[in-house]
Amino acid sequence: MDKAIKILVVAFVVLSFPCCLMAADTPQEAPAHANITEKGEISTGTGLAVGGACIGAGLAAIGGGYAIARVGGHCIESMARQPEAAGSMFAPMIVTAAMIEGAMLFSIVVALIAVLKIV
């Protein structure tokens, strides 16, 4: 598990690098379509930044799904071991899953807003 977390962190850093380059290269007073060349093509940096934002949204969805699955699985396992405590475990499980889903959706929205702002 520790190795998987390290791989995800490195992947996040590598994928966010084009976004940082794009932000550093774009002047503040640039027009709305500054990333489009004279031929109507989108520049390579913009394409990499959009790809990184999309992959970030996908990783957020995968991570959120994995976290909710772990919470649900462990709660069901606890209910199977101690059925009389099922009522007191259900509400915290739902609240935890809702908070995980909220964080996941927030990160996906941020990534998609970044894509809309870049293009």
The 8 nearest C-alpha neighbors of each residue, nearest first, counted from 0:
[[1, 3, 2, 4, 5, 6, 7, 8],
 [0, 2, 4, 3, 5, 6, 7, 8],
 [1, 3, 5, 0, 4, 6, 7, 8],
 [4, 2, 6, 0, 5, 1, 7, 8],
 [5, 3, 7, 1, 6, 2, 8, 0],
 [4, 6, 2, 8, 3, 7, 9, 1],
 [5, 7, 3, 9, 4, 8, 10, 2],
 [8, 6, 10, 4, 5, 9, 11, 3],
 [7, 9, 11, 5, 10, 6, 4, 12],
 [8, 10, 12, 6, 11, 7, 13, 5],
 [11, 9, 7, 13, 8, 12, 14, 6],
 [12, 10, 8, 14, 9, 13, 15, 7],
 [11, 13, 9, 15, 10, 14, 16, 8],
 [14, 12, 10, 16, 11, 15, 9, 17],
 [15, 13, 51, 11, 12, 16, 10, 17],
 [14, 16, 12, 18, 13, 17, 11, 51],
 [15, 17, 19, 13, 18, 14, 12, 20],
 [18, 16, 20, 48, 19, 15, 47, 21],
 [19, 17, 48, 21, 15, 16, 20, 22],
 [18, 20, 16, 22, 21, 17, 23, 15],
 [21, 19, 17, 23, 18, 22, 24, 16],
 [20, 22, 18, 24, 19, 23, 17, 44],
 [21, 23, 19, 20, 25, 24, 18, 26],
 [22, 24, 20, 21, 25, 19, 26, 18],
 [25, 23, 21, 22, 20, 26, 19, 44],
 [24, 26, 22, 23, 21, 27, 29, 33],
 [27, 25, 29, 28, 24, 23, 22, 33],
 [26, 28, 29, 25, 30, 22, 24, 23],
 [27, 29, 26, 30, 25, 31, 33, 32],
 [30, 28, 26, 27, 33, 31, 25, 32],
 [31, 29, 33, 32, 28, 27, 34, 26],
 [30, 32, 33, 29, 34, 118, 116, 117],
 [31, 33, 34, 30, 35, 118, 29, 36],
 [34, 32, 30, 35, 31, 29, 36, 25],
 [35, 33, 32, 42, 41, 36, 45, 118],
 [34, 36, 41, 40, 33, 39, 32, 42],
 [37, 35, 40, 39, 38, 41, 34, 42],
 [36, 38, 39, 35, 40, 41, 34, 33],
 [39, 37, 36, 40, 35, 41, 42, 34],
 [40, 38, 36, 37, 35, 41, 42, 34],
 [41, 39, 36, 35, 38, 42, 37, 34],
 [40, 42, 35, 34, 36, 45, 43, 39],
 [43, 41, 45, 44, 34, 35, 40, 46],
 [44, 42, 46, 45, 47, 41, 48, 34],
 [45, 43, 47, 46, 42, 48, 21, 17],
 [46, 44, 48, 42, 43, 47, 49, 41],
 [45, 47, 43, 49, 44, 48, 50, 42],
 [46, 48, 50, 44, 45, 49, 17, 51],
 [47, 49, 18, 45, 51, 17, 50, 46],
 [50, 48, 52, 46, 114, 51, 47, 45],
 [51, 49, 47, 53, 48, 52, 46, 54],
 [50, 52, 14, 48, 54, 49, 53, 15],
 [53, 51, 55, 49, 110, 50, 54, 48],
 [54, 52, 56, 50, 55, 51, 49, 57],
 [53, 55, 57, 51, 56, 52, 58, 50],
 [54, 56, 52, 58, 53, 57, 51, 59],
 [57, 55, 107, 59, 53, 54, 58, 110],
 [56, 58, 54, 60, 55, 59, 61, 53],
 [57, 59, 61, 55, 60, 56, 62, 54],
 [60, 58, 56, 62, 57, 61, 103, 63],
 [59, 61, 57, 63, 58, 62, 64, 103],
 [60, 62, 58, 64, 59, 63, 65, 57],
 [63, 61, 65, 59, 64, 60, 58, 66],
 [64, 62, 66, 60, 65, 103, 61, 59],
 [63, 65, 61, 67, 62, 66, 60, 68],
 [64, 66, 68, 62, 63, 67, 61, 69],
 [67, 65, 63, 69, 68, 64, 62, 70],
 [68, 66, 70, 64, 69, 96, 65, 71],
 [67, 69, 65, 71, 66, 70, 72, 64],
 [70, 68, 72, 66, 67, 71, 73, 65],
 [69, 71, 67, 73, 68, 72, 74, 66],
 [72, 70, 74, 68, 69, 73, 67, 75],
 [73, 71, 69, 75, 74, 70, 68, 76],
 [72, 74, 76, 70, 75, 71, 69, 77],
 [73, 75, 77, 71, 76, 72, 70, 78],
 [76, 74, 78, 72, 77, 73, 71, 79],
 [75, 77, 73, 79, 74, 78, 72, 80],
 [78, 76, 74, 80, 79, 75, 73, 81],
 [79, 77, 82, 75, 85, 81, 76, 80],
 [78, 80, 76, 77, 81, 82, 75, 85],
 [81, 79, 77, 78, 82, 76, 75, 83],
 [80, 82, 78, 79, 83, 84, 77, 85],
 [83, 81, 78, 85, 84, 79, 80, 77],
 [82, 84, 85, 81, 86, 78, 87, 80],
 [85, 83, 82, 87, 86, 81, 88, 78],
 [86, 84, 78, 88, 82, 87, 83, 89],
 [87, 85, 88, 84, 89, 83, 90, 82],
 [86, 88, 84, 85, 89, 90, 91, 83],
 [89, 87, 85, 86, 91, 90, 92, 84],
 [88, 90, 92, 86, 91, 87, 85, 93],
 [89, 91, 93, 92, 88, 94, 87, 86],
 [92, 90, 94, 93, 89, 88, 95, 87],
 [93, 91, 95, 89, 90, 94, 96, 88],
 [92, 94, 96, 90, 91, 95, 97, 89],
 [95, 93, 91, 97, 96, 92, 98, 90],
 [96, 94, 98, 92, 97, 93, 91, 99],
 [95, 97, 99, 93, 67, 98, 94, 100],
 [98, 96, 100, 94, 95, 99, 101, 93],
 [97, 99, 101, 95, 100, 96, 94, 102],
 [100, 98, 96, 102, 101, 97, 103, 63],
 [99, 101, 103, 97, 98, 102, 104, 96],
 [102, 100, 98, 104, 103, 99, 97, 105],
 [101, 103, 105, 99, 100, 104, 98, 106],
 [104, 102, 100, 106, 101, 105, 63, 59],
 [103, 105, 107, 101, 106, 102, 100, 108],
 [106, 104, 102, 108, 103, 107, 101, 109],
 [105, 107, 109, 103, 104, 108, 110, 102],
 [106, 108, 56, 104, 110, 109, 105, 111],
 [109, 107, 111, 105, 110, 106, 112, 104],
 [108, 110, 106, 112, 107, 111, 113, 105],
 [111, 109, 113, 52, 107, 108, 112, 56],
 [110, 112, 114, 108, 113, 109, 107, 115],
 [113, 111, 115, 109, 114, 110, 108, 116],
 [112, 114, 110, 116, 111, 115, 117, 109],
 [113, 115, 111, 117, 112, 49, 116, 118],
 [116, 114, 112, 113, 118, 117, 111, 49],
 [115, 117, 113, 114, 118, 112, 111, 31],
 [118, 116, 114, 115, 113, 45, 49, 34],
 [117, 115, 116, 114, 34, 45, 32, 49]]
